[in-house]
């Protein structure tokens, strides 16, 4: 991971936030550099998998996601944790996609919805989501990336 520490609480890094649904992965890139967050352009906002993927499809997803992260020089991927049981539990395919992401050649972290909520409450975003140039379906992925970076930046506050 290429994280540059500029001072006691300032870092420079690019994170990809990930939200996984039944057969779709929503992504959002977020950079932090010299105290400023930016949302870099990305050629993909979501990646859809077939409902019944075989080994070749999962390998294709893995290769495509890994290449996307390399192309945009992402330092770390942050995935929103999903429940294993209950009404909101993740699908089998979703867990396969998550596993493929976790195997890419860079650090991958899992962030809980409660941590995201806590960080968003503690470190408010000063611009409306609509002003970021993202699609509505990317909001949770953005929140994950922002919360993760905020947690690193402001961990001593």
C-alpha atoms as one frame of an Amber mdcrd trajectory, in Angstrom:
protein
   0.000   0.000   0.000   1.308   3.433  -0.922   0.198   5.680   1.903   2.255
   8.800   2.347   2.140  10.350   5.780   2.469  14.131   5.484   2.047  15.014
   9.156   0.672  13.392  12.296  -2.874  13.170  10.935  -2.577  13.704   7.180
  -2.163  10.990   4.585  -2.155  10.775   0.815  -3.939   7.789  -0.693  -6.544
   6.613  -3.219  -9.253   4.250  -2.015 -11.949   2.354  -3.900 -15.174   1.992
  -1.944 -17.214  -1.102  -2.833 -20.832  -2.016  -2.216 -21.864  -5.521  -3.275
 -25.469  -6.400  -4.082 -26.876  -9.694  -5.359 -24.932  -9.754  -8.636 -23.547
  -6.245  -8.936 -20.580  -4.377  -7.515 -20.875  -0.588  -7.165 -17.577   1.268
  -6.943 -16.369   4.779  -6.160 -12.809   6.089  -6.155 -11.836   8.661  -3.542
  -8.454  10.351  -3.202  -7.050  12.330  -0.319  -4.077  14.573  -0.947  -2.792
  17.519   1.103  -6.018  17.786   3.108  -8.347  17.678   0.089 -10.690  14.855
  -0.907 -11.316  14.384  -4.635 -13.467  11.972  -6.616 -11.404  10.920  -9.652
 -13.146   9.962 -12.878 -13.410   6.228 -13.443 -14.356   4.338 -16.605 -16.665
   2.060 -14.606 -19.156   2.802 -11.868 -20.477  -0.724 -11.480 -19.628  -4.234
 -12.550 -22.389  -6.772 -13.143 -21.903 -10.530 -13.038 -24.122 -13.206 -14.505
 -26.631 -14.741 -12.110 -25.037 -18.198 -12.402 -21.318 -17.612 -12.859 -18.983
 -20.469 -13.575 -15.292 -20.546 -12.719 -14.380 -18.681 -15.900 -16.822 -15.853
 -15.087 -15.425 -15.400 -11.561 -11.863 -15.434 -12.921 -12.904 -12.860 -15.530
 -14.437 -10.675 -12.820 -11.258 -10.992 -10.746  -9.003 -10.069 -13.683 -11.193
  -7.133 -14.705 -11.468  -5.715 -11.188  -7.747  -6.154 -10.526  -6.883  -4.405
 -13.829  -9.245  -1.526 -13.005  -7.564  -1.003  -9.627  -4.090  -1.132 -11.244
  -5.091   1.303 -14.007  -6.263   3.882 -11.467  -3.357   3.309  -9.038  -5.683
   2.472  -6.155  -3.895   1.965  -2.827  -6.626   0.054  -1.022 -10.101  -1.380
  -1.584 -12.758  -0.991   1.123 -15.779  -3.306   1.043 -18.956  -2.696   3.014
 -19.585  -5.674   5.308 -22.805  -7.583   4.680 -24.720  -9.760   7.141 -24.309
 -13.523   6.814 -27.847 -14.299   7.999 -31.229 -12.629   8.095 -33.384 -10.564
   5.774 -30.468  -8.409   4.564 -28.001 -11.280   4.167 -25.707 -11.305   1.172
 -26.234 -13.712  -1.705 -23.968 -16.635  -2.543 -22.878 -14.865  -5.730 -22.190
 -11.669  -3.769 -19.868 -13.554  -1.438 -18.065 -15.090  -4.420 -17.530 -11.606
  -5.854 -16.303 -10.375  -2.468 -13.842 -13.257  -2.262 -12.528 -12.465  -5.745
 -11.992  -8.830  -4.702 -10.235  -9.882  -1.494  -7.748 -11.911  -3.537  -6.512
  -8.993  -5.687  -2.913  -7.891  -5.370  -3.434  -4.997  -2.931  -4.757  -4.365
   0.565  -8.486  -4.959   0.982 -10.380  -3.950   4.121 -13.914  -4.582   5.320
 -15.811  -1.713   6.945 -19.008  -2.175   8.951 -22.124  -0.095   8.305 -21.969
   1.116  11.928 -18.392   2.387  11.434 -19.479   4.209   8.277 -22.391   5.810
  10.128 -20.148   6.807  13.050 -17.481   8.351  10.789 -20.053  10.249   8.704
 -21.550  11.652  11.901 -18.137  12.575  13.330 -16.618  13.934  10.081 -19.424
  15.511   8.084 -19.135  15.940   4.325 -19.287  19.630   3.431 -20.746  19.195
  -0.053 -24.063  17.661  -1.101 -23.698  14.206  -2.663 -25.307  15.502  -5.867
 -22.369  17.931  -6.261 -19.810  15.108  -6.482 -20.725  14.018 -10.012 -21.558
  10.478  -8.915 -24.645   8.385  -9.612 -27.074   7.779  -6.753 -26.251   4.048
  -6.713 -22.611   4.924  -5.874 -23.480   6.720  -2.631 -22.834   3.788  -0.294
 -19.510   2.994  -1.997 -18.525   6.667  -1.643 -19.557   6.656   2.022 -17.407
   3.565   2.637 -14.325   5.148   1.017 -14.862   8.446   2.857 -15.464   6.791
   6.231 -12.387   4.591   5.859 -10.122   7.507   4.986 -11.667   9.656   7.730
 -10.988   6.884  10.230  -7.302   6.862   9.203  -6.994  10.652   9.180  -8.766
  11.427  12.418  -8.093   8.304  14.497  -6.557  10.317  17.346  -9.336  12.893
  17.543
